Amino acid sequence: MKQLLTLATLLTCALPLAAQPTTASKPVVAISAKQQQAAEELLQVMHMEENTNKSIDQMVTMQVQQRPDMKAVEPELRTFMTKHMSWATLKDDMVQLYATEFTEKDLRSLTAFYKSPTGQKLLDKQPELLRATMRLGQERLQQNIPELQQLIEKKMQSQDSKQ
């Protein structure tokens, strides 16, 4: 059970689209119908429904590959993720988020960009760019773990000597 909770936490943290707007951090801003429509169009052009649902599938598949013991609960994991993290459950929040952060003019400009061949190329390349960026970050951290360990040990030793 603890492993399942850990996995669920990791999946939630790993899904970029999981970050829903919170009313505590920002006041709710009234948006116009045109702004909402522009946000919906942008998200459609960005293939957010397809990408969100594909991300869920890839994450669950990857977790099961990395943790074969989770194979037995894969259907329940897929059902849970679809129920809480699918595009159908996130769409309204995402529209609100984009409409709050961008003006109608901004949204229309972004939509025009993403409709362009360059925008579509960016959308096509973005998953691999994100994977490569994450891989670079992990490699950089792994290469420098000894330095971090030394910093922590030095700090701990100085704390011990003060006591």
C-alpha positions in Angstrom: 0.0 0.0 0.0 2.8 2.4 0.9 4.4 1.6 -2.6 1.1 2.5 -4.3 0.8 5.8 -2.4 4.4 6.6 -3.3 3.8 5.8 -6.9 0.6 7.9 -7.0 2.6 10.8 -5.5 5.3 10.5 -8.0 2.9 10.3 -10.9 1.1 13.4 -9.7 4.3 15.3 -9.4 5.6 14.1 -12.7 2.6 15.3 -14.7 3.2 18.9 -15.7 -0.5 19.4 -16.5 -1.4 18.4 -12.9 -0.6 21.8 -11.6 -4.1 23.3 -11.3 -4.6 26.9 -10.4 -5.2 27.6 -6.8 -7.5 30.4 -5.6 -5.3 30.9 -2.5 -2.3 32.0 -4.5 -4.1 34.3 -6.9 -7.5 36.0 -6.8 -10.0 34.6 -9.2 -10.1 36.9 -12.2 -13.3 37.4 -14.2 -12.7 36.5 -17.9 -14.8 37.4 -20.8 -16.5 34.9 -23.1 -14.1 35.9 -25.9 -11.1 35.4 -23.7 -12.4 32.0 -22.7 -13.0 31.1 -26.3 -9.5 32.3 -27.3 -8.0 30.1 -24.5 -10.0 27.1 -25.6 -8.9 27.6 -29.2 -5.2 27.9 -28.1 -5.4 24.7 -26.0 -7.0 22.9 -28.9 -4.3 24.1 -31.4 -1.7 23.0 -28.9 -3.2 19.5 -28.9 -3.6 19.6 -25.1 -6.3 16.9 -24.9 -4.2 14.4 -26.9 -1.0 15.3 -25.1 -2.5 15.2 -21.6 -4.1 11.8 -22.2 -0.9 10.5 -23.9 1.1 11.6 -20.9 -1.0 9.7 -18.5 -0.6 6.5 -20.6 3.2 7.0 -20.9 3.6 7.6 -17.2 1.6 4.6 -16.2 3.4 2.4 -18.7 6.8 3.7 -17.6 6.0 3.2 -13.9 4.9 -0.4 -14.6 8.1 -1.1 -16.6 10.3 0.4 -13.8 8.3 -1.4 -11.1 7.0 -4.7 -12.4 5.3 -5.3 -9.0 2.8 -2.6 -10.0 1.6 -4.6 -13.0 -1.2 -6.1 -10.9 -2.7 -2.7 -10.2 -2.1 -1.2 -13.6 -5.8 -1.2 -14.5 -6.7 0.6 -11.3 -3.9 3.0 -11.7 -5.0 3.9 -15.3 -8.6 4.3 -14.1 -7.6 6.5 -11.2 -5.3 8.7 -13.4 -8.0 9.0 -16.1 -10.6 9.9 -13.5 -8.5 12.7 -11.9 -5.9 13.8 -14.5 -7.5 13.4 -17.9 -8.2 16.3 -20.2 -11.9 16.0 -19.4 -11.2 16.7 -15.8 -8.5 19.4 -16.4 -9.9 21.3 -19.3 -12.0 23.9 -17.5 -9.2 24.7 -15.0 -6.7 24.9 -17.9 -8.9 27.3 -19.8 -9.3 29.4 -16.7 -5.5 29.3 -16.1 -4.6 30.4 -19.6 -7.4 33.0 -19.8 -6.3 34.5 -16.5 -2.6 34.6 -17.4 -3.0 36.0 -21.0 -5.1 38.7 -22.6 -7.4 37.8 -25.4 -4.9 39.4 -27.8 -2.1 37.3 -26.3 -4.1 34.2 -26.7 -4.9 34.9 -30.3 -1.2 35.7 -31.0 -0.2 32.4 -29.4 -2.8 30.5 -31.4 -1.5 32.1 -34.6 2.0 31.0 -33.7 1.0 27.4 -32.8 -0.9 27.2 -36.1 2.2 28.1 -38.0 4.6 25.5 -39.3 7.2 26.6 -36.7 4.6 26.4 -33.9 3.5 22.9 -35.0 7.2 21.8 -35.2 7.7 23.1 -31.7 4.7 21.1 -30.5 6.0 18.0 -32.2 9.5 18.3 -30.8 8.5 19.5 -27.3 8.1 16.0 -25.7 11.6 15.0 -26.8 13.0 18.3 -25.8 11.5 17.9 -22.3 12.8 14.4 -22.0 16.3 15.5 -23.1 16.2 18.4 -20.7 15.2 16.1 -17.8 18.0 13.7 -18.8 20.5 16.5 -18.9 19.4 17.7 -15.4 19.6 14.2 -14.0 23.1 13.6 -15.5 24.3 17.0 -14.2 23.0 16.2 -10.7 24.5 12.7 -10.7 27.9 14.1 -11.8 27.9 16.5 -8.9 26.4 14.4 -6.1 29.9 14.1 -4.5 30.1 17.9 -4.2 26.7 18.0 -2.6 27.6 15.2 -0.2 30.8 17.1 0.8 28.9 20.3 1.4 26.4 18.5 3.6 29.1 16.6 5.5 31.0 19.9 6.1 27.9 21.6 7.4 27.0 18.7 9.6 30.5 18.6 11.1 30.4 22.4 11.7 27.1 21.9 13.5 28.5 19.1 15.6 31.5 21.1 16.6 29.3 24.0 17.7 27.4 21.8 20.1 
